Amino acid sequence: MSWADVQEMVPEDTGWDVEPIDWEKFWANEATEPEFIIEPLIAAGRQTAIFSTAKTGKSLLLLDMVAAAVTGRSVLGLPARPPIRVVYIDMEMTEADLRERLVDLGYGPDDDLTGLAYYQLPSLPPMDRDIGGEVLAEIVTGHRANLVVIDTMARVVSGEENSADTYRAFYRHTGIRLKALGVALVRLDHMGKDGALGQRGSSAKADDLDVVYRLSATDSDHLLVKRTHTRVPWIPEEVTIVRNEEPHLLHVVAEQGWPHGTATVAELLDAIGVPIDVTCTTASTALRGAGEGRRKALVLAALKFRKARP
């Protein structure tokens, strides 16, 4: 059969609205800077999982982070940024639990939490089905959200937790919709019986994620967030977080949580006169020009370190 014969067998219009990359436009577009929606853990537009054993404090940590982010406060002790908008799907806490935690974190009636669309024990269709993904996309669009938090993953799907098909269906119906909207996603989950193997249930849970973190408590006041999987190389490998109790409950990045060499690169940027508010690309170019090129993750850390210095 000739190629001409094959072409005659293919319909002219499939009816599917899909197009390949236009390479001229692709290369004409400027590369985007690595960007966090919540530093230093949640990348903008990316899909992230955080898992831990029960009662480690992952829900409390995320609540602290998103409440600060929507109110424009400092998050984890880093410089404050403009407020974001978050949809939080909470399948576990009661209203009393939420109130107690917000009060412990220093919030009350006078704080503007309107940027946090908090859905508590909602009756939503399963997100591993098309209707579930469609409903969540409508919610996200209606709130103009930048970030969605699901707490916890096992409670928003109808399929078996040990089945790979459950999480492939979640991505097909929900995850891909959020990616198309440019909205970041954080999925909270439980650790399996063997912590070295990651999240509870099917190993396919990590297949479509951009970043996976394991959260563990090193003592009563310190948490370690360790990256186990990533396709985002500039995300830090690990972050140490201190849980302070005064003047109210507050999580902050520990000084020792900066990657090794961060302070040295910050000093190099100071020495060659790089302004404090430049992009990662500009800082990297300046370092290479001075014969001091460094990995992107370390340059990003140094830029944040400079801003966080007193």
C-alpha positions as CSV (number, residue, x, y, z in Angstrom):
1,M,0.0,0.0,0.0
2,S,1.4,3.4,-1.0
3,W,1.5,6.5,1.2
4,A,-1.1,8.1,-1.1
5,D,-3.5,5.2,-0.4
6,V,-2.9,5.6,3.4
7,Q,-3.7,9.3,3.2
8,E,-7.0,8.6,1.4
9,M,-8.1,6.4,4.3
10,V,-7.6,9.2,6.9
11,P,-10.6,11.5,7.4
12,E,-9.9,15.2,6.7
13,D,-11.4,16.4,10.0
14,T,-11.4,14.3,13.1
15,G,-13.5,16.8,15.0
16,W,-10.9,16.8,17.8
17,D,-9.6,20.3,18.7
18,V,-5.9,19.4,19.0
19,E,-2.9,21.0,17.4
20,P,0.8,20.3,17.6
21,I,3.3,22.8,18.8
22,D,4.0,25.7,16.5
23,W,7.8,25.7,16.8
24,E,8.3,29.2,15.5
25,K,6.0,30.5,18.3
26,F,7.5,28.1,20.8
27,W,11.0,29.5,20.4
28,A,9.8,33.1,20.1
29,N,8.2,32.9,23.6
30,E,10.6,33.9,26.4
31,A,11.4,31.2,28.9
32,T,9.4,31.7,32.1
33,E,11.2,32.2,35.4
34,P,10.9,29.4,38.0
35,E,8.0,30.6,40.2
36,F,6.5,29.6,43.5
37,I,2.9,30.1,44.4
38,I,4.0,29.5,48.0
39,E,7.7,29.6,48.7
40,P,9.7,27.4,49.2
41,L,7.6,24.3,48.6
42,I,4.7,24.9,46.2
43,A,5.5,25.7,42.6
44,A,3.0,27.7,40.5
45,G,0.9,25.7,38.2
46,R,2.5,22.4,39.4
47,Q,1.0,19.4,41.1
48,T,2.5,18.4,44.5
49,A,1.9,15.7,47.1
50,I,2.9,15.9,50.7
51,F,2.6,12.6,52.7
52,S,3.4,11.7,56.3
53,T,2.3,9.4,59.1
54,A,-0.8,10.3,61.0
55,K,-0.6,13.2,63.4
56,T,2.6,14.6,62.0
57,G,1.0,18.0,61.3
58,K,0.7,18.2,57.5
59,S,-2.8,19.7,57.6
60,L,-1.8,22.2,60.2
61,L,1.3,23.2,58.2
62,L,-0.7,23.6,55.0
63,L,-3.4,25.6,56.8
64,D,-0.7,27.9,58.3
65,M,0.8,28.4,54.8
66,V,-2.4,29.1,52.9
67,A,-4.0,31.3,55.5
68,A,-0.9,33.5,55.5
69,A,-0.7,33.4,51.7
70,V,-4.3,34.6,51.1
71,T,-3.9,37.4,53.7
72,G,-0.6,38.6,52.4
73,R,1.3,37.7,55.5
74,S,4.8,36.2,55.7
75,V,4.7,32.5,54.9
76,L,7.2,30.3,56.8
77,G,9.0,33.4,57.9
78,L,9.9,34.5,54.4
79,P,9.2,38.0,53.0
80,A,5.4,38.6,52.5
81,R,4.1,38.5,48.9
82,P,0.9,39.7,47.3
83,P,-2.2,37.7,48.4
84,I,-3.2,34.6,46.4
85,R,-6.5,32.8,46.1
86,V,-6.9,29.2,47.4
87,V,-9.6,26.6,47.2
88,Y,-9.2,24.1,50.1
89,I,-11.1,20.8,50.0
90,D,-11.2,19.5,53.6
91,M,-12.5,16.0,53.9
92,E,-11.5,15.5,57.5
93,M,-11.8,18.4,60.0
94,T,-15.0,19.6,61.7
95,E,-15.8,23.3,62.1
96,A,-14.7,23.1,65.7
97,D,-11.3,21.7,64.6
98,L,-10.9,24.4,62.0
99,R,-11.8,27.2,64.4
100,E,-9.4,25.9,67.0
101,R,-6.5,25.7,64.6
102,L,-7.1,29.2,63.1
103,V,-7.2,30.8,66.5
104,D,-4.0,28.9,67.5
105,L,-2.4,30.4,64.3
106,G,-3.4,33.9,65.3
107,Y,-6.5,34.5,63.2
108,G,-9.9,35.9,64.2
109,P,-13.0,37.7,62.9
110,D,-11.0,40.8,61.9
111,D,-8.8,38.9,59.5
112,D,-9.8,38.9,55.8
113,L,-9.8,35.3,54.8
114,T,-12.1,35.8,51.8
115,G,-9.3,34.7,49.5
116,L,-9.5,31.2,51.1
117,A,-12.5,29.3,49.7
118,Y,-12.7,26.6,52.3
119,Y,-15.0,23.6,51.5
120,Q,-15.5,21.6,54.7
121,L,-16.6,18.0,54.4
122,P,-18.3,18.9,51.0
123,S,-20.5,16.5,49.1
124,L,-18.6,16.5,45.9
125,P,-18.7,13.9,43.1
126,P,-15.6,11.6,43.0
127,M,-12.6,13.4,41.3
128,D,-11.6,10.2,39.5
129,R,-14.7,10.7,37.4
130,D,-15.4,13.2,34.7
131,I,-18.2,14.9,36.7
132,G,-15.9,15.4,39.7
133,G,-13.2,17.0,37.6
134,E,-15.8,19.2,35.9
135,V,-17.3,20.4,39.2
136,L,-13.9,21.2,40.8
137,A,-12.9,23.1,37.7
138,E,-16.1,25.2,37.9
139,I,-15.4,25.9,41.6
140,V,-11.8,26.9,40.9
141,T,-12.8,29.1,38.1
142,G,-15.6,30.7,40.1
143,H,-13.2,31.6,42.9
144,R,-10.4,32.6,40.5
145,A,-8.1,30.4,42.5
146,N,-4.3,30.1,42.0
147,L,-4.0,26.9,44.2
148,V,-6.2,23.9,45.2
149,V,-5.5,21.9,48.3
150,I,-7.0,18.4,48.7
151,D,-7.0,17.0,52.3
152,T,-6.8,14.1,51.9
153,M,-6.4,12.4,48.5
154,A,-8.0,9.0,49.4
155,R,-11.3,10.7,50.4
156,V,-12.0,12.4,47.0
157,V,-11.8,9.3,44.8
158,S,-14.2,6.4,44.4
159,G,-11.7,3.8,43.1
160,E,-9.6,1.4,45.1
161,E,-6.7,3.1,46.8
162,N,-4.3,0.3,45.7
163,S,-5.4,0.5,42.1
164,A,-3.2,2.4,39.6
165,D,-6.3,3.1,37.5
166,T,-7.8,5.2,40.3
167,Y,-5.0,7.8,40.1
168,R,-4.7,7.7,36.4
169,A,-8.4,8.5,36.3
170,F,-7.9,11.3,38.8
171,Y,-5.3,12.9,36.6
172,R,-7.3,12.4,33.4
173,H,-10.5,13.9,34.9
174,T,-9.2,16.4,37.4
175,G,-5.4,16.9,37.4
176,I,-5.2,17.7,33.7
177,R,-8.1,20.2,34.0
178,L,-6.2,22.1,36.7
179,K,-3.0,22.1,34.7
180,A,-4.9,23.5,31.7
181,L,-6.2,26.3,34.0
182,G,-2.6,27.0,35.2
183,V,-3.8,26.3,38.8
184,A,-1.4,24.6,41.3
185,L,-2.5,21.5,43.2
186,V,-1.4,20.2,46.6
187,R,-2.6,16.7,47.6
188,L,-2.2,15.6,51.2
189,D,-1.8,11.9,51.8
190,H,-0.9,9.3,54.3
191,M,2.4,7.3,54.4
192,G,2.3,3.6,53.5
193,K,3.3,0.9,56.0
194,D,6.8,1.0,54.5
195,G,7.7,4.7,54.5
196,A,10.5,4.1,52.1
197,L,7.9,3.2,49.4
198,G,6.1,6.5,49.8
199,Q,2.4,7.3,49.9
200,R,-0.2,4.7,51.0
201,G,-1.8,2.7,48.2
202,S,-0.7,2.3,44.6
203,S,2.7,3.5,43.5
204,A,1.0,5.1,40.5
205,K,-0.1,8.0,42.9
206,A,3.2,9.7,42.0
207,D,3.1,9.1,38.3
208,D,1.5,12.4,37.2
209,L,2.8,14.6,40.0
210,D,5.5,17.2,39.6
211,V,6.8,17.1,43.1
212,V,6.4,14.6,46.0
213,Y,7.5,15.5,49.6
214,R,7.7,13.3,52.7
215,L,7.0,15.2,55.9
216,S,8.5,13.9,59.1
217,A,9.0,15.2,62.7
218,T,12.6,15.2,63.8
219,D,11.6,16.3,67.3
220,S,8.6,18.1,69.0
221,D,9.6,21.5,67.4
222,H,11.1,20.6,64.0
223,L,9.7,19.2,60.8
224,L,11.6,17.9,57.8
225,V,10.1,18.2,54.3
226,K,12.1,16.0,52.1
227,R,11.6,15.7,48.3
228,T,11.3,12.1,47.1
229,H,10.2,12.6,43.5
230,T,10.4,15.6,41.2
231,R,10.4,16.8,37.6
232,V,11.0,20.4,38.8
233,P,14.8,20.4,39.5
234,W,14.8,23.9,41.1
235,I,12.6,22.8,44.0
236,P,14.7,22.3,47.1
237,E,15.7,18.8,48.1
238,E,14.7,19.4,51.7
239,V,13.5,22.1,54.0
240,T,13.7,22.1,57.8
241,I,10.8,23.9,59.5
242,V,10.6,25.1,63.1
243,R,7.2,25.1,64.8
244,N,7.1,28.1,67.2
245,E,4.5,28.5,69.9
246,E,4.8,32.2,70.7
247,P,3.3,34.8,70.2
248,H,1.1,32.2,68.4
249,L,1.5,29.0,66.6
250,L,3.8,29.6,63.6
251,H,5.9,27.6,61.2
252,V,9.1,29.1,59.9
253,V,12.0,27.9,57.7
254,A,15.0,27.1,59.9
255,E,18.3,28.7,59.1
256,Q,19.9,25.3,58.6
257,G,17.1,24.6,56.1
258,W,18.9,26.5,53.3
259,P,20.8,24.3,50.8
260,H,24.5,23.9,51.4
261,G,26.3,26.8,49.8
262,T,23.4,29.3,49.8
263,A,25.1,31.9,51.9
264,T,28.3,31.7,49.7
265,V,26.3,32.3,46.5
266,A,24.4,35.2,48.3
267,E,27.8,36.7,49.1
268,L,29.0,36.3,45.5
269,L,25.9,38.1,44.3
270,D,26.6,40.9,46.8
271,A,30.2,41.1,45.7
272,I,29.5,41.5,42.0
273,G,26.8,44.1,42.6
274,V,23.7,42.1,41.6
275,P,20.6,43.9,42.8
276,I,18.5,42.1,45.4
277,D,15.3,41.9,43.3
278,V,16.6,40.5,40.0
279,T,15.3,37.3,38.4
280,C,17.0,33.9,38.6
281,T,18.0,34.2,35.0
282,T,19.7,37.6,35.5
283,A,21.5,36.4,38.6
284,S,22.7,33.2,36.9
285,T,24.0,35.1,33.9
286,A,25.9,37.5,36.3
287,L,27.4,34.6,38.1
288,R,28.5,32.9,34.9
289,G,30.0,36.1,33.7
290,A,32.1,36.3,36.9
291,G,33.2,32.7,36.4
292,E,31.0,31.5,39.3
293,G,28.2,29.6,37.7
294,R,25.9,27.7,40.0
295,R,22.9,25.3,39.7
296,K,19.5,27.0,39.3
297,A,18.2,25.6,42.6
298,L,21.1,27.2,44.5
299,V,20.7,30.5,42.8
300,L,17.0,30.6,43.6
301,A,17.8,29.8,47.3
302,A,20.5,32.5,47.4
303,L,18.0,35.1,46.0
304,K,15.5,34.2,48.7
305,F,18.2,34.1,51.3
306,R,19.3,37.7,50.5
307,K,15.7,38.9,50.8
308,A,15.2,37.1,54.1
309,R,18.3,38.5,55.8
310,P,17.6,41.1,58.5
